[in-house]
């Protein structure tokens, strides 16, 4: 059965579907020995030979879904041009090639999914599916109820006005002059939670993603990972 080349690449854990499209347009992919640069290219994985970086991509059959509790200091990418540590170094024991599902910035810890199922990656990351993400945020100073209400209603983060969010105060430490809040969003804009806090005049000191959907990382130590359970996978794909 034929499938689009970019979908095949994503399903083999080479990269995300969007990155696969970039590789195709850049002439980095060969099919049956010839460079292809058309995004509409379809292949038959059972018959056609696909190459990337001079190596033949072998079809993977097993679908893998991983939950990682990412520590600070790792970038969410398969390879980093600046030679920084990547999250792939934390899952070396996984024998199947996977790619990160979405991103967490280098200075944010917490829940990160990885998979070799291109359809799963697409569904989780596409904005229309609105998968919830919950963050534990420590900000400098004493946050006010007025600021909380602004975050709840949506704020201008530069080039985008955020949708309504669930926000609540978890703890205020007047002695240390810090506040801990919980924010749940259904979007995935770059550095969104940090920008939201900045938009109401609060500086983020620490940021941790505790949940994706209903899947929590509280039972995983930083740097640890596990396979998702079948019911967890289904819960993320429920529309």
C-alpha beads as a LAMMPS data file, in Angstrom:
LAMMPS data file: protein, C-alpha beads

239 atoms
238 bonds

1 atom types
1 bond types

-500.0 500.0 xlo xhi
-500.0 500.0 ylo yhi
-500.0 500.0 zlo zhi

Masses

1 110.0

Atoms # bond

1 1 1 0.000 0.000 0.000
2 1 1 1.348 3.417 -0.967
3 1 1 1.837 6.293 1.456
4 1 1 3.280 9.770 1.273
5 1 1 7.050 9.903 1.634
6 1 1 6.968 12.366 4.553
7 1 1 4.544 10.126 6.448
8 1 1 6.815 7.113 5.891
9 1 1 9.819 9.037 7.249
10 1 1 7.875 10.117 10.341
11 1 1 6.596 6.588 10.939
12 1 1 10.143 5.252 10.902
13 1 1 11.189 7.648 13.634
14 1 1 13.510 9.643 11.388
15 1 1 11.941 13.007 12.231
16 1 1 8.586 14.757 12.499
17 1 1 6.381 14.976 9.418
18 1 1 7.061 18.704 9.125
19 1 1 10.821 18.145 9.301
20 1 1 10.486 15.340 6.738
21 1 1 8.922 17.801 4.324
22 1 1 11.911 20.113 4.805
23 1 1 14.328 17.241 4.110
24 1 1 12.458 16.316 0.926
25 1 1 12.414 19.893 -0.374
26 1 1 16.130 20.197 0.416
27 1 1 16.912 17.117 -1.712
28 1 1 18.102 15.066 1.262
29 1 1 15.958 11.999 0.483
30 1 1 16.427 9.400 -2.236
31 1 1 13.847 6.907 -3.479
32 1 1 15.204 3.962 -5.445
33 1 1 18.509 5.761 -5.857
34 1 1 17.060 9.052 -7.114
35 1 1 16.682 12.324 -5.242
36 1 1 13.032 13.353 -4.866
37 1 1 11.881 16.857 -3.991
38 1 1 8.117 16.644 -4.469
39 1 1 5.988 16.632 -1.317
40 1 1 3.323 14.654 -3.140
41 1 1 5.684 11.724 -3.713
42 1 1 4.185 8.391 -2.673
43 1 1 6.083 5.172 -2.054
44 1 1 5.326 1.531 -1.406
45 1 1 7.307 0.643 1.754
46 1 1 7.255 -3.022 0.757
47 1 1 8.926 -2.421 -2.623
48 1 1 10.654 0.976 -2.703
49 1 1 14.050 1.788 -1.186
50 1 1 14.315 5.068 0.727
51 1 1 17.665 6.587 1.713
52 1 1 18.626 9.376 4.100
53 1 1 22.228 10.415 4.763
54 1 1 23.374 7.564 2.524
55 1 1 21.645 4.896 4.603
56 1 1 18.650 2.795 3.659
57 1 1 15.707 3.321 6.003
58 1 1 14.352 -0.008 7.184
59 1 1 10.646 -0.230 7.808
60 1 1 9.714 -0.442 11.472
61 1 1 6.661 -2.466 12.356
62 1 1 6.417 -1.965 16.128
63 1 1 4.767 1.263 17.229
64 1 1 6.344 2.780 20.318
65 1 1 4.958 5.462 22.648
66 1 1 7.143 6.873 25.418
67 1 1 6.650 9.266 28.319
68 1 1 9.830 11.007 29.497
69 1 1 10.292 13.280 32.502
70 1 1 12.705 15.694 30.858
71 1 1 15.309 17.409 33.051
72 1 1 16.474 20.977 32.488
73 1 1 19.472 21.258 30.156
74 1 1 18.305 19.029 27.298
75 1 1 16.964 20.254 23.971
76 1 1 13.930 18.607 22.437
77 1 1 15.281 17.491 19.094
78 1 1 16.812 14.399 17.502
79 1 1 20.051 16.187 16.596
80 1 1 21.262 19.615 17.691
81 1 1 23.394 21.800 15.441
82 1 1 25.099 23.362 18.473
83 1 1 26.036 19.974 19.973
84 1 1 23.898 20.503 23.053
85 1 1 22.568 17.454 24.944
86 1 1 19.312 16.202 23.419
87 1 1 16.464 14.194 24.924
88 1 1 17.494 11.265 22.716
89 1 1 20.448 10.681 25.055
90 1 1 17.988 9.933 27.852
91 1 1 16.231 7.088 26.014
92 1 1 19.227 5.155 24.686
93 1 1 17.778 1.937 26.096
94 1 1 14.889 2.184 23.635
95 1 1 15.881 0.041 20.638
96 1 1 13.427 1.695 18.239
97 1 1 13.973 5.089 16.590
98 1 1 11.490 7.661 17.886
99 1 1 11.000 11.418 17.618
100 1 1 9.812 13.983 20.179
101 1 1 6.108 14.817 20.083
102 1 1 6.117 18.596 20.316
103 1 1 8.725 20.460 22.330
104 1 1 9.832 21.666 25.727
105 1 1 12.439 24.409 25.817
106 1 1 15.882 23.690 27.247
107 1 1 15.085 25.301 30.600
108 1 1 11.716 23.596 31.119
109 1 1 11.416 20.184 32.731
110 1 1 8.621 17.642 32.721
111 1 1 6.346 15.546 30.555
112 1 1 7.478 14.878 27.011
113 1 1 6.115 12.249 24.643
114 1 1 8.190 10.438 22.006
115 1 1 6.971 8.022 19.335
116 1 1 7.634 6.479 15.937
117 1 1 3.954 6.638 15.003
118 1 1 3.661 9.537 12.569
119 1 1 -0.129 9.651 12.789
120 1 1 0.053 9.828 16.590
121 1 1 2.638 12.636 16.451
122 1 1 0.480 14.560 13.992
123 1 1 -2.708 14.205 16.031
124 1 1 -1.071 15.194 19.318
125 1 1 0.705 18.242 17.909
126 1 1 -2.008 19.573 15.573
127 1 1 -3.722 22.603 17.172
128 1 1 -7.236 21.430 16.256
129 1 1 -7.029 18.517 18.702
130 1 1 -6.374 20.836 21.661
131 1 1 -4.563 18.366 23.920
132 1 1 -4.296 19.935 27.374
133 1 1 -0.891 20.595 28.928
134 1 1 -0.531 21.413 32.624
135 1 1 2.428 23.374 34.007
136 1 1 3.680 24.093 37.515
137 1 1 5.114 27.602 37.429
138 1 1 7.200 29.482 39.977
139 1 1 7.227 33.244 39.449
140 1 1 9.107 36.040 41.178
141 1 1 7.008 38.181 43.484
142 1 1 3.470 37.927 44.775
143 1 1 1.015 37.273 41.961
144 1 1 -2.357 38.996 42.229
145 1 1 -5.861 37.722 41.584
146 1 1 -6.159 40.350 38.852
147 1 1 -3.156 38.859 37.060
148 1 1 -4.618 35.360 37.441
149 1 1 -7.875 36.527 35.843
150 1 1 -5.975 38.052 32.918
151 1 1 -4.189 34.747 32.315
152 1 1 -7.491 32.914 32.513
153 1 1 -9.128 35.145 29.905
154 1 1 -6.180 35.210 27.479
155 1 1 -3.258 37.588 26.994
156 1 1 -1.308 39.098 24.118
157 1 1 2.075 37.327 23.864
158 1 1 3.357 39.377 20.946
159 1 1 2.004 37.830 17.795
160 1 1 -0.851 35.896 19.318
161 1 1 -3.628 36.264 21.878
162 1 1 -3.884 33.119 23.969
163 1 1 -7.123 31.245 24.422
164 1 1 -8.758 30.985 27.858
165 1 1 -6.623 28.962 30.263
166 1 1 -7.159 27.241 33.594
167 1 1 -5.023 29.066 36.161
168 1 1 -4.913 28.767 39.936
169 1 1 -2.615 29.792 42.759
170 1 1 -0.927 26.837 44.449
171 1 1 1.206 28.675 47.035
172 1 1 2.415 32.143 47.885
173 1 1 5.628 32.487 49.889
174 1 1 5.778 36.079 51.097
175 1 1 9.089 35.513 52.904
176 1 1 10.856 34.311 49.738
177 1 1 8.710 36.597 47.563
178 1 1 7.714 33.894 45.112
179 1 1 4.406 32.493 43.916
180 1 1 3.603 29.045 42.598
181 1 1 0.755 28.721 40.136
182 1 1 -0.683 26.005 37.931
183 1 1 -1.544 26.759 34.306
184 1 1 -3.365 24.429 31.915
185 1 1 -3.409 25.387 28.242
186 1 1 -4.678 23.680 25.085
187 1 1 -2.223 25.321 22.704
188 1 1 1.456 24.850 21.996
189 1 1 2.986 28.153 20.975
190 1 1 6.731 28.583 21.413
191 1 1 7.577 29.416 25.060
192 1 1 3.887 30.171 25.564
193 1 1 3.637 29.852 29.338
194 1 1 6.727 31.996 29.895
195 1 1 5.354 34.655 27.539
196 1 1 1.941 34.540 29.227
197 1 1 3.505 35.242 32.596
198 1 1 5.658 38.020 31.154
199 1 1 2.523 39.557 29.619
200 1 1 1.097 40.150 33.116
201 1 1 4.438 41.356 34.510
202 1 1 5.624 38.151 36.147
203 1 1 9.070 36.627 35.629
204 1 1 9.227 32.821 35.523
205 1 1 11.853 31.321 37.820
206 1 1 11.011 27.648 37.228
207 1 1 8.735 25.809 34.812
208 1 1 7.698 22.163 34.885
209 1 1 5.125 20.411 32.667
210 1 1 3.390 17.975 35.004
211 1 1 0.732 16.568 32.669
212 1 1 -0.154 16.004 29.031
213 1 1 -3.858 15.261 28.867
214 1 1 -4.402 13.092 31.941
215 1 1 -0.937 11.541 31.811
216 1 1 1.302 12.655 34.686
217 1 1 5.047 12.309 35.299
218 1 1 4.892 12.429 39.097
219 1 1 5.907 8.740 39.342
220 1 1 8.977 9.260 37.140
221 1 1 12.206 10.787 38.392
222 1 1 13.792 13.458 36.221
223 1 1 15.532 11.719 33.310
224 1 1 13.436 8.545 33.607
225 1 1 11.001 7.255 30.986
226 1 1 8.430 4.531 30.457
227 1 1 6.190 3.169 27.731
228 1 1 2.641 4.467 27.613
229 1 1 -0.152 2.060 28.444
230 1 1 -2.706 1.300 25.731
231 1 1 -5.458 3.145 27.625
232 1 1 -3.205 6.208 27.931
233 1 1 -2.610 6.243 24.184
234 1 1 -6.344 5.973 23.547
235 1 1 -7.087 8.788 26.005
236 1 1 -4.834 11.161 24.065
237 1 1 -6.484 10.292 20.760
238 1 1 -10.064 10.755 21.961
239 1 1 -11.526 13.669 20.060

Bonds

1 1 1 2
2 1 2 3
3 1 3 4
4 1 4 5
5 1 5 6
6 1 6 7
7 1 7 8
8 1 8 9
9 1 9 10
10 1 10 11
11 1 11 12
12 1 12 13
13 1 13 14
14 1 14 15
15 1 15 16
16 1 16 17
17 1 17 18
18 1 18 19
19 1 19 20
20 1 20 21
21 1 21 22
22 1 22 23
23 1 23 24
24 1 24 25
25 1 25 26
26 1 26 27
27 1 27 28
28 1 28 29
29 1 29 30
30 1 30 31
31 1 31 32
32 1 32 33
33 1 33 34
34 1 34 35
35 1 35 36
36 1 36 37
37 1 37 38
38 1 38 39
39 1 39 40
40 1 40 41
41 1 41 42
42 1 42 43
43 1 43 44
44 1 44 45
45 1 45 46
46 1 46 47
47 1 47 48
48 1 48 49
49 1 49 50
50 1 50 51
51 1 51 52
52 1 52 53
53 1 53 54
54 1 54 55
55 1 55 56
56 1 56 57
57 1 57 58
58 1 58 59
59 1 59 60
60 1 60 61
61 1 61 62
62 1 62 63
63 1 63 64
64 1 64 65
65 1 65 66
66 1 66 67
67 1 67 68
68 1 68 69
69 1 69 70
70 1 70 71
71 1 71 72
72 1 72 73
73 1 73 74
74 1 74 75
75 1 75 76
76 1 76 77
77 1 77 78
78 1 78 79
79 1 79 80
80 1 80 81
81 1 81 82
82 1 82 83
83 1 83 84
84 1 84 85
85 1 85 86
86 1 86 87
87 1 87 88
88 1 88 89
89 1 89 90
90 1 90 91
91 1 91 92
92 1 92 93
93 1 93 94
94 1 94 95
95 1 95 96
96 1 96 97
97 1 97 98
98 1 98 99
99 1 99 100
100 1 100 101
101 1 101 102
102 1 102 103
103 1 103 104
104 1 104 105
105 1 105 106
106 1 106 107
107 1 107 108
108 1 108 109
109 1 109 110
110 1 110 111
111 1 111 112
112 1 112 113
113 1 113 114
114 1 114 115
115 1 115 116
116 1 116 117
117 1 117 118
118 1 118 119
119 1 119 120
120 1 120 121
121 1 121 122
122 1 122 123
123 1 123 124
124 1 124 125
125 1 125 126
126 1 126 127
127 1 127 128
128 1 128 129
129 1 129 130
130 1 130 131
131 1 131 132
132 1 132 133
133 1 133 134
134 1 134 135
135 1 135 136
136 1 136 137
137 1 137 138
138 1 138 139
139 1 139 140
140 1 140 141
141 1 141 142
142 1 142 143
143 1 143 144
144 1 144 145
145 1 145 146
146 1 146 147
147 1 147 148
148 1 148 149
149 1 149 150
150 1 150 151
151 1 151 152
152 1 152 153
153 1 153 154
154 1 154 155
155 1 155 156
156 1 156 157
157 1 157 158
158 1 158 159
159 1 159 160
160 1 160 161
161 1 161 162
162 1 162 163
163 1 163 164
164 1 164 165
165 1 165 166
166 1 166 167
167 1 167 168
168 1 168 169
169 1 169 170
170 1 170 171
171 1 171 172
172 1 172 173
173 1 173 174
174 1 174 175
175 1 175 176
176 1 176 177
177 1 177 178
178 1 178 179
179 1 179 180
180 1 180 181
181 1 181 182
182 1 182 183
183 1 183 184
184 1 184 185
185 1 185 186
186 1 186 187
187 1 187 188
188 1 188 189
189 1 189 190
190 1 190 191
191 1 191 192
192 1 192 193
193 1 193 194
194 1 194 195
195 1 195 196
196 1 196 197
197 1 197 198
198 1 198 199
199 1 199 200
200 1 200 201
201 1 201 202
202 1 202 203
203 1 203 204
204 1 204 205
205 1 205 206
206 1 206 207
207 1 207 208
208 1 208 209
209 1 209 210
210 1 210 211
211 1 211 212
212 1 212 213
213 1 213 214
214 1 214 215
215 1 215 216
216 1 216 217
217 1 217 218
218 1 218 219
219 1 219 220
220 1 220 221
221 1 221 222
222 1 222 223
223 1 223 224
224 1 224 225
225 1 225 226
226 1 226 227
227 1 227 228
228 1 228 229
229 1 229 230
230 1 230 231
231 1 231 232
232 1 232 233
233 1 233 234
234 1 234 235
235 1 235 236
236 1 236 237
237 1 237 238
238 1 238 239
